[in-house]
Amino acid sequence: MIGTKKCDVCRENVKGKYNFCPHCGSQIKETKDAWGMLGKNDGNFEKPGVFENIGDKLINKMITNTFKILEKEMQKNMSSRNQKFPQPKVKLMINGREISPKDAKMVKKDVNTKFLPIEFSEVNLQRWKKVKKKEPKSTLKRVEDKIEYEVEVPGVKSIKDISIVKLENSLEVKAVGDKTGYLKRIPINLPLKKYSLVKGILTLELDTIN
């Protein structure tokens, strides 16, 4: 038991502060049992010195300051490189019209707007070269804030057989059927909003709001 001694005569436990047994009066000999598990110095732990903690803080502060200096130097080098190599100018084109970056922020995204050109696949391009060409009949309709242009293309079975290309001041429409190819140039400079093919009638919906 820690903090006690055992009397060699009466074998009773005696508190460590006694040099004589209170039970039989015999002198108590000091034994290892009176010590703690770690010996005489059990429980006598020294706390780290104040200067050790101060040293660790100084080292951490020096390392942090060094990293900050290196980071600033790297930023200076990157900025100087960017000045030597100017950024290339990029033009933003929508439906054949150049849009400035300021105007681009103001343009509202319309999920129905079709970006031109809509071109033939390689297979349809070869078919187009072989068939006879003709100009189809067409009609123009005005519906509120949009214009609908209907083009008659009998024999054209799929919307994939349609090509729409934006020219300088017009739209060029091509459609390829089994025996006939249709070519129509529409003299309108408006964005194409939607297009559909139903029973040989190609309908182009043009947006009049800019």
GROMACS elastic network, one bead per residue, 0.5 to 0.9 nm:
[ bonds ]
;  ai    aj funct       b0    kb
    1     4     6  0.59203   500
    1     5     6  0.80435   500
    1    13     6  0.88213   500
    1    33     6  0.69340   500
    1    34     6  0.72396   500
    1    35     6  0.87359   500
    1    36     6  0.84283   500
    2     5     6  0.84999   500
    2    16     6  0.88095   500
    2    33     6  0.71007   500
    2    34     6  0.59398   500
    2    35     6  0.62387   500
    2    36     6  0.54932   500
    2    37     6  0.79276   500
    3    14     6  0.89500   500
    3    15     6  0.64702   500
    3    16     6  0.53102   500
    3    17     6  0.84545   500
    3    33     6  0.84356   500
    3    34     6  0.55664   500
    3    35     6  0.66879   500
    3    36     6  0.73681   500
    4    13     6  0.63951   500
    4    14     6  0.55191   500
    4    17     6  0.82504   500
    4    33     6  0.75783   500
    4    34     6  0.52729   500
    4    35     6  0.82292   500
    5    12     6  0.84003   500
    5    13     6  0.56943   500
    5    15     6  0.60197   500
    5    16     6  0.56691   500
    5    18     6  0.85293   500
    5    28     6  0.74449   500
    5    29     6  0.80663   500
    5    30     6  0.70912   500
    5    31     6  0.72195   500
    5    33     6  0.68042   500
    5    34     6  0.51951   500
    5    35     6  0.89458   500
    6     9     6  0.88323   500
    6    10     6  0.85160   500
    6    11     6  0.57750   500
    6    12     6  0.56874   500
    6    14     6  0.57658   500
    6    15     6  0.85506   500
    6    21     6  0.86510   500
    6    28     6  0.74438   500
    6    29     6  0.82998   500
    6    30     6  0.87288   500
    6    31     6  0.83188   500
    6    33     6  0.81793   500
    6    34     6  0.81642   500
    7    10     6  0.57795   500
    7    12     6  0.54421   500
    7    13     6  0.64012   500
    7    14     6  0.67971   500
    7    20     6  0.85054   500
    7    21     6  0.63552   500
    7    23     6  0.89000   500
    7    24     6  0.86503   500
    7    26     6  0.74247   500
    7    27     6  0.78693   500
    7    28     6  0.57910   500
    7    29     6  0.76522   500
    8    11     6  0.54321   500
    8    12     6  0.81173   500
    8    26     6  0.81615   500
    8    27     6  0.86443   500
    8    28     6  0.72382   500
    8    29     6  0.77569   500
    9    12     6  0.82027   500
    9    21     6  0.89640   500
    9    24     6  0.76954   500
    9    26     6  0.69120   500
   10    13     6  0.89589   500
   10    21     6  0.86320   500
   10    23     6  0.76441   500
   10    24     6  0.67072   500
   10    26     6  0.85378   500
   12    21     6  0.81879   500
   12    23     6  0.75411   500
   13    21     6  0.86190   500
   14    17     6  0.83228   500
   14    18     6  0.69175   500
   14    19     6  0.89288   500
   14    20     6  0.85583   500
   14    21     6  0.64192   500
   14    22     6  0.75132   500
   14    23     6  0.85818   500
   14    28     6  0.84650   500
   15    18     6  0.59502   500
   15    19     6  0.89818   500
   15    21     6  0.89252   500
   15    34     6  0.89879   500
   16    19     6  0.76954   500
   16    30     6  0.88433   500
   16    34     6  0.68366   500
   18    21     6  0.68471   500
   18    22     6  0.78982   500
   18    28     6  0.76496   500
   19    26     6  0.87400   500
   19    27     6  0.60739   500
   19    28     6  0.52430   500
   19    29     6  0.76775   500
   19    30     6  0.85450   500
   20    23     6  0.87907   500
   20    24     6  0.84070   500
   20    25     6  0.56313   500
   20    26     6  0.55152   500
   20    28     6  0.51831   500
   20    29     6  0.87657   500
   21    24     6  0.57013   500
   21    26     6  0.52763   500
   21    27     6  0.62386   500
   21    28     6  0.62034   500
   22    25     6  0.55527   500
   22    26     6  0.80933   500
   23    26     6  0.82371   500
   25    28     6  0.88402   500
   30    33     6  0.82701   500
   30    34     6  0.68236   500
   30    35     6  0.89637   500
   31    34     6  0.56417   500
   31    35     6  0.74959   500
   32    35     6  0.53167   500
   32    36     6  0.81080   500
   32    39     6  0.73227   500
   32    40     6  0.84545   500
   33    36     6  0.74331   500
   33    37     6  0.86818   500
   34    39     6  0.87629   500
   34    40     6  0.85963   500
   35    38     6  0.75572   500
   35    39     6  0.51611   500
   35    40     6  0.53516   500
   35    41     6  0.82271   500
   35    42     6  0.73175   500
   36    39     6  0.51150   500
   36    40     6  0.65039   500
   36    41     6  0.77460   500
   36    42     6  0.52039   500
   36    43     6  0.80285   500
   37    40     6  0.86669   500
   37    42     6  0.66352   500
   38    41     6  0.66571   500
   38    43     6  0.81274   500
   39    42     6  0.54756   500
   40    43     6  0.88017   500
   40    44     6  0.88260   500
   41    44     6  0.53509   500
   41    45     6  0.82142   500
   42    45     6  0.80878   500
   46    49     6  0.86449   500
   47    50     6  0.89293   500
   48    51     6  0.84698   500
   48    52     6  0.68636   500
   48    53     6  0.79756   500
   49    52     6  0.55055   500
   49    53     6  0.72649   500
   50    53     6  0.56487   500
   50    54     6  0.65988   500
   50    55     6  0.89026   500
   51    54     6  0.50046   500
   51    55     6  0.60863   500
   51    56     6  0.87649   500
   52    55     6  0.51750   500
   52    56     6  0.65276   500
   52    57     6  0.89475   500
   53    56     6  0.52604   500
   53    57     6  0.64344   500
   53    58     6  0.88137   500
   54    57     6  0.52197   500
   54    58     6  0.62918   500
   54    59     6  0.87827   500
   55    58     6  0.52047   500
   55    59     6  0.63214   500
   55    60     6  0.87671   500
   56    59     6  0.52236   500
   56    60     6  0.62695   500
   56    61     6  0.86582   500
   57    60     6  0.51870   500
   57    61     6  0.61394   500
   57    62     6  0.86215   500
   58    61     6  0.51422   500
   58    62     6  0.61686   500
   58    63     6  0.87159   500
   59    62     6  0.51484   500
   59    63     6  0.62868   500
   59    64     6  0.87079   500
   60    63     6  0.52057   500
   60    64     6  0.62217   500
   60    65     6  0.87107   500
   61    64     6  0.51371   500
   61    65     6  0.62079   500
   61    66     6  0.86022   500
   62    65     6  0.52519   500
   62    66     6  0.61951   500
   62    67     6  0.88263   500
   63    66     6  0.51177   500
   63    67     6  0.63960   500
   63    68     6  0.88182   500
   64    67     6  0.53014   500
   64    68     6  0.63962   500
   64    69     6  0.88675   500
   65    68     6  0.51063   500
   65    69     6  0.63283   500
   65    70     6  0.87639   500
   66    69     6  0.52414   500
   66    70     6  0.63498   500
   66    71     6  0.87371   500
   67    70     6  0.50984   500
   67    71     6  0.61483   500
   67    72     6  0.87486   500
   68    71     6  0.51141   500
   68    72     6  0.63552   500
   68    73     6  0.87771   500
   69    72     6  0.52781   500
   69    73     6  0.63781   500
   69    74     6  0.88152   500
   70    73     6  0.51701   500
   70    74     6  0.62935   500
   70    75     6  0.87893   500
   71    74     6  0.51693   500
   71    75     6  0.63340   500
   71    76     6  0.87962   500
   72    75     6  0.51535   500
   72    76     6  0.63260   500
   72    77     6  0.87849   500
   73    76     6  0.51598   500
   73    77     6  0.63459   500
   73    78     6  0.87909   500
   74    77     6  0.51406   500
   74    78     6  0.62702   500
   74    79     6  0.87490   500
   75    78     6  0.51490   500
   75    79     6  0.62407   500
   75    80     6  0.86824   500
   76    79     6  0.52542   500
   76    80     6  0.62552   500
   76    81     6  0.87354   500
   77    80     6  0.52332   500
   77    81     6  0.63152   500
   77    82     6  0.88347   500
   78    81     6  0.51808   500
   78    82     6  0.63737   500
   78    83     6  0.88752   500
   79    82     6  0.51700   500
   79    83     6  0.64504   500
   79    84     6  0.89476   500
   80    83     6  0.52058   500
   80    84     6  0.65537   500
   80    85     6  0.89958   500
   81    84     6  0.51996   500
   81    85     6  0.64570   500
   82    85     6  0.52148   500
   82    86     6  0.63831   500
   82    87     6  0.79318   500
   83    86     6  0.59996   500
   83    87     6  0.88683   500
   85    88     6  0.89610   500
   91    98     6  0.67581   500
   91    99     6  0.74004   500
   91   100     6  0.75267   500
   91   101     6  0.86374   500
   92    97     6  0.82432   500
   92    98     6  0.57141   500
   92    99     6  0.53829   500
   92   100     6  0.67670   500
   92   101     6  0.75652   500
   92   104     6  0.81633   500
   93    96     6  0.57402   500
   93    97     6  0.52806   500
   93    99     6  0.58996   500
   93   100     6  0.88739   500
   94    97     6  0.52642   500
   94    98     6  0.65002   500
   94    99     6  0.69616   500
   94   115     6  0.72071   500
   94   116     6  0.83640   500
   94   191     6  0.89280   500
   95    98     6  0.85209   500
   95   114     6  0.85598   500
   95   115     6  0.60423   500
   95   116     6  0.58849   500
   95   117     6  0.81872   500
   95   166     6  0.70118   500
   95   190     6  0.86193   500
   95   191     6  0.64899   500
   95   192     6  0.82729   500
   96   116     6  0.80056   500
   96   166     6  0.68417   500
   96   167     6  0.79378   500
   96   168     6  0.76908   500
   99   102     6  0.81604   500
   99   103     6  0.61320   500
   99   104     6  0.61513   500
  100   103     6  0.52341   500
  100   104     6  0.61294   500
  100   105     6  0.89742   500
  101   105     6  0.66519   500
  102   105     6  0.56022   500
  102   106     6  0.71036   500
  103   106     6  0.52379   500
  103   107     6  0.65025   500
  104   107     6  0.52302   500
  104   108     6  0.85709   500
  105   108     6  0.80272   500
  109   112     6  0.89374   500
  109   113     6  0.83518   500
  110   113     6  0.55333   500
  110   193     6  0.85191   500
  111   114     6  0.82033   500
  111   193     6  0.89587   500
  112   192     6  0.89556   500
  112   193     6  0.56788   500
  112   194     6  0.61864   500
  113   191     6  0.76197   500
  113   192     6  0.62930   500
  113   194     6  0.64544   500
  113   207     6  0.87562   500
  114   117     6  0.87157   500
  114   118     6  0.84733   500
  114   191     6  0.79848   500
  114   192     6  0.58294   500
  114   193     6  0.56629   500
  114   194     6  0.65398   500
  114   195     6  0.84431   500
  115   118     6  0.76130   500
  115   191     6  0.84691   500
  115   192     6  0.76110   500
  115   193     6  0.87365   500
  116   119     6  0.83616   500
  116   164     6  0.70114   500
  116   165     6  0.60504   500
  116   166     6  0.63020   500
  116   192     6  0.81487   500
  117   163     6  0.77377   500
  117   164     6  0.59063   500
  117   166     6  0.62369   500
  118   162     6  0.77618   500
  118   163     6  0.52798   500
  118   165     6  0.61583   500
  118   166     6  0.89879   500
  119   125     6  0.88609   500
  119   160     6  0.89849   500
  119   162     6  0.74698   500
  119   164     6  0.63513   500
  119   165     6  0.70344   500
  119   174     6  0.89822   500
  120   123     6  0.77728   500
  120   124     6  0.56060   500
  120   125     6  0.56664   500
  120   128     6  0.89123   500
  120   160     6  0.75104   500
  120   161     6  0.68432   500
  120   162     6  0.68067   500
  120   163     6  0.54913   500
  120   164     6  0.87509   500
  120   174     6  0.87229   500
  121   124     6  0.52755   500
  121   125     6  0.60639   500
  121   126     6  0.87607   500
  121   160     6  0.80809   500
  121   161     6  0.82888   500
  122   125     6  0.50099   500
  122   126     6  0.64345   500
  122   127     6  0.88045   500
  123   126     6  0.53355   500
  123   127     6  0.64320   500
  123   128     6  0.87592   500
  124   128     6  0.59922   500
  124   129     6  0.86684   500
  124   160     6  0.86688   500
  124   161     6  0.66677   500
  124   162     6  0.89923   500
  124   176     6  0.72032   500
  125   128     6  0.50652   500
  125   129     6  0.65445   500
  125   176     6  0.88758   500
  126   129     6  0.53065   500
  126   130     6  0.67956   500
  127   130     6  0.53338   500
  127   131     6  0.64577   500
  127   176     6  0.72504   500
  127   177     6  0.84429   500
  127   178     6  0.82454   500
  127   181     6  0.87045   500
  128   131     6  0.56622   500
  128   132     6  0.82274   500
  128   133     6  0.83941   500
  128   174     6  0.88816   500
  128   175     6  0.83448   500
  128   176     6  0.60625   500
  128   177     6  0.85348   500
  128   180     6  0.84534   500
  128   181     6  0.63180   500
  129   132     6  0.83318   500
  129   181     6  0.88643   500
  130   179     6  0.86149   500
  130   181     6  0.88941   500
  131   176     6  0.78706   500
  131   177     6  0.81116   500
  131   178     6  0.76893   500
  131   179     6  0.55330   500
  131   180     6  0.52998   500
  131   181     6  0.58108   500
  132   179     6  0.68523   500
  132   180     6  0.51529   500
  132   181     6  0.57774   500
  132   182     6  0.84580   500
  133   176     6  0.88515   500
  133   180     6  0.59508   500
  133   182     6  0.55713   500
  133   183     6  0.67894   500
  134   180     6  0.73698   500
  134   181     6  0.63480   500
  134   182     6  0.51639   500
  134   183     6  0.62082   500
  134   184     6  0.85666   500
  135   181     6  0.85541   500
  135   182     6  0.55947   500
  135   183     6  0.52313   500
  135   184     6  0.57909   500
  135   185     6  0.89166   500
  136   151     6  0.64763   500
  136   152     6  0.57503   500
  136   153     6  0.64636   500
  136   182     6  0.59652   500
  136   183     6  0.69021   500
  136   184     6  0.66372   500
  137   150     6  0.84242   500
  137   151     6  0.59769   500
  137   152     6  0.55042   500
  137   153     6  0.81530   500
  137   184     6  0.87769   500
  138   149     6  0.70666   500
  138   150     6  0.53960   500
  138   152     6  0.61559   500
  138   184     6  0.87279   500
  139   148     6  0.83655   500
  139   149     6  0.59152   500
  139   150     6  0.52409   500
  139   151     6  0.67662   500
  139   152     6  0.88109   500
  140   147     6  0.72758   500
  140   148     6  0.60340   500
  140   150     6  0.64795   500
  141   146     6  0.86875   500
  141   147     6  0.57710   500
  141   148     6  0.50289   500
  141   149     6  0.62973   500
  141   150     6  0.81149   500
  142   145     6  0.77640   500
  142   146     6  0.62475   500
  142   148     6  0.62741   500
  142   149     6  0.87773   500
  143   146     6  0.53928   500
  143   147     6  0.59409   500
  143   148     6  0.71815   500
  144   147     6  0.79978   500
  145   207     6  0.69419   500
  145   208     6  0.58320   500
  145   209     6  0.67930   500
  146   193     6  0.89643   500
  146   205     6  0.67452   500
  146   206     6  0.56853   500
  146   208     6  0.53575   500
  146   209     6  0.78299   500
  147   204     6  0.80748   500
  147   205     6  0.58083   500
  147   206     6  0.50639   500
  147   207     6  0.66164   500
  147   208     6  0.70502   500
  148   203     6  0.65901   500
  148   204     6  0.55799   500
  148   206     6  0.62443   500
  149   186     6  0.87951   500
  149   202     6  0.81323   500
  149   203     6  0.56783   500
  149   204     6  0.50246   500
  149   205     6  0.65155   500
  149   206     6  0.77868   500
  150   201     6  0.64772   500
  150   202     6  0.56259   500
  150   204     6  0.63630   500
  150   205     6  0.88519   500
  151   184     6  0.82485   500
  151   200     6  0.84729   500
  151   201     6  0.57590   500
  151   202     6  0.50096   500
  151   203     6  0.63857   500
  151   204     6  0.81660   500
  152   182     6  0.89227   500
  152   200     6  0.60535   500
  152   202     6  0.62888   500
  152   203     6  0.88288   500
  153   156     6  0.59448   500
  153   175     6  0.69439   500
  153   176     6  0.83929   500
  153   177     6  0.81101   500
  153   180     6  0.89826   500
  153   181     6  0.85310   500
  153   182     6  0.67413   500
  153   197     6  0.89797   500
  153   199     6  0.87881   500
  153   200     6  0.50069   500
  153   201     6  0.58603   500
  153   202     6  0.67487   500
  154   157     6  0.82635   500
  154   177     6  0.76898   500
  154   180     6  0.87757   500
  154   199     6  0.76311   500
  154   201     6  0.72795   500
  155   176     6  0.81271   500
  155   177     6  0.50782   500
  155   178     6  0.66113   500
  155   179     6  0.79224   500
  155   180     6  0.76276   500
  155   199     6  0.88582   500
  155   200     6  0.64888   500
  156   159     6  0.80886   500
  156   161     6  0.68041   500
  156   162     6  0.83547   500
  156   175     6  0.67527   500
  156   176     6  0.60360   500
  156   178     6  0.73773   500
  156   180     6  0.85895   500
  156   181     6  0.87287   500
  156   197     6  0.86332   500
  156   199     6  0.86008   500
  156   200     6  0.61053   500
  156   201     6  0.88813   500
  157   160     6  0.85600   500
  157   161     6  0.73145   500
  157   176     6  0.88023   500
  157   177     6  0.70339   500
  157   178     6  0.88675   500
  157   197     6  0.83108   500
  157   198     6  0.88950   500
  157   199     6  0.80886   500
  157   200     6  0.72935   500
  158   161     6  0.54406   500
  158   162     6  0.76471   500
  158   197     6  0.72480   500
  159   162     6  0.55589   500
  159   163     6  0.88858   500
  159   175     6  0.88434   500
  159   195     6  0.88043   500
  159   196     6  0.69368   500
  159   197     6  0.58693   500
  159   198     6  0.89731   500
  159   202     6  0.85734   500
  160   163     6  0.79290   500
  161   174     6  0.82860   500
  161   175     6  0.57335   500
  161   176     6  0.56454   500
  161   177     6  0.74893   500
  162   173     6  0.73543   500
  162   174     6  0.58038   500
  162   176     6  0.68774   500
  162   197     6  0.89320   500
  162   202     6  0.87786   500
  163   172     6  0.79507   500
  163   173     6  0.57592   500
  163   175     6  0.63020   500
  163   176     6  0.87848   500
  164   171     6  0.67715   500
  164   172     6  0.56720   500
  164   174     6  0.64584   500
  164   175     6  0.88536   500
  165   170     6  0.87474   500
  165   171     6  0.58444   500
  165   172     6  0.51529   500
  165   173     6  0.66439   500
  165   174     6  0.85947   500
  166   169     6  0.78649   500
  166   170     6  0.63269   500
  166   172     6  0.63571   500
  166   173     6  0.89794   500
  166   189     6  0.84589   500
  167   170     6  0.51570   500
  167   171     6  0.56729   500
  167   172     6  0.67701   500
  167   189     6  0.85813   500
  168   171     6  0.83024   500
  168   189     6  0.79320   500
  169   186     6  0.88907   500
  169   187     6  0.64443   500
  169   188     6  0.64399   500
  169   189     6  0.51160   500
  169   190     6  0.87947   500
  170   185     6  0.66092   500
  170   186     6  0.54492   500
  170   189     6  0.52462   500
  170   190     6  0.81947   500
  171   184     6  0.81687   500
  171   185     6  0.56475   500
  171   186     6  0.50987   500
  171   187     6  0.66450   500
  171   188     6  0.67047   500
  171   189     6  0.72697   500
  171   190     6  0.86970   500
  172   183     6  0.73538   500
  172   184     6  0.59044   500
  172   186     6  0.63913   500
  172   187     6  0.88415   500
  173   182     6  0.78337   500
  173   183     6  0.58130   500
  173   184     6  0.50677   500
  173   185     6  0.61347   500
  173   186     6  0.76984   500
  174   181     6  0.72020   500
  174   182     6  0.54741   500
  174   184     6  0.65105   500
  174   185     6  0.87650   500
  175   180     6  0.85188   500
  175   181     6  0.57309   500
  175   182     6  0.50195   500
  175   183     6  0.67879   500
  175   184     6  0.89123   500
  176   179     6  0.79846   500
  176   180     6  0.62635   500
  176   182     6  0.63145   500
  176   183     6  0.89606   500
  177   180     6  0.52258   500
  177   181     6  0.59418   500
  177   182     6  0.82214   500
  178   181     6  0.82338   500
  185   188     6  0.89142   500
  186   189     6  0.85755   500
  190   206     6  0.60626   500
  190   207     6  0.62971   500
  190   208     6  0.65414   500
  190   209     6  0.88712   500
  190   210     6  0.85959   500
  191   205     6  0.87481   500
  191   206     6  0.57083   500
  191   207     6  0.55740   500
  191   208     6  0.76396   500
  191   209     6  0.89468   500
  191   210     6  0.85263   500
  192   195     6  0.77158   500
  192   204     6  0.70605   500
  192   205     6  0.61187   500
  192   207     6  0.63331   500
  193   204     6  0.77222   500
  193   205     6  0.54663   500
  193   206     6  0.53841   500
  193   207     6  0.58789   500
  194   203     6  0.81411   500
  194   204     6  0.60561   500
  194   205     6  0.50006   500
  194   206     6  0.72024   500
  194   207     6  0.89268   500
  195   202     6  0.71424   500
  195   203     6  0.54667   500
  195   205     6  0.59981   500
  195   206     6  0.88637   500
  196   201     6  0.81233   500
  196   202     6  0.57547   500
  196   203     6  0.53357   500
  196   204     6  0.68622   500
  196   205     6  0.87539   500
  197   200     6  0.64830   500
  197   201     6  0.55921   500
  197   203     6  0.63935   500
  198   201     6  0.53200   500
  198   202     6  0.66668   500
  198   203     6  0.81570   500
  199   202     6  0.84573   500
  207   210     6  0.77417   500
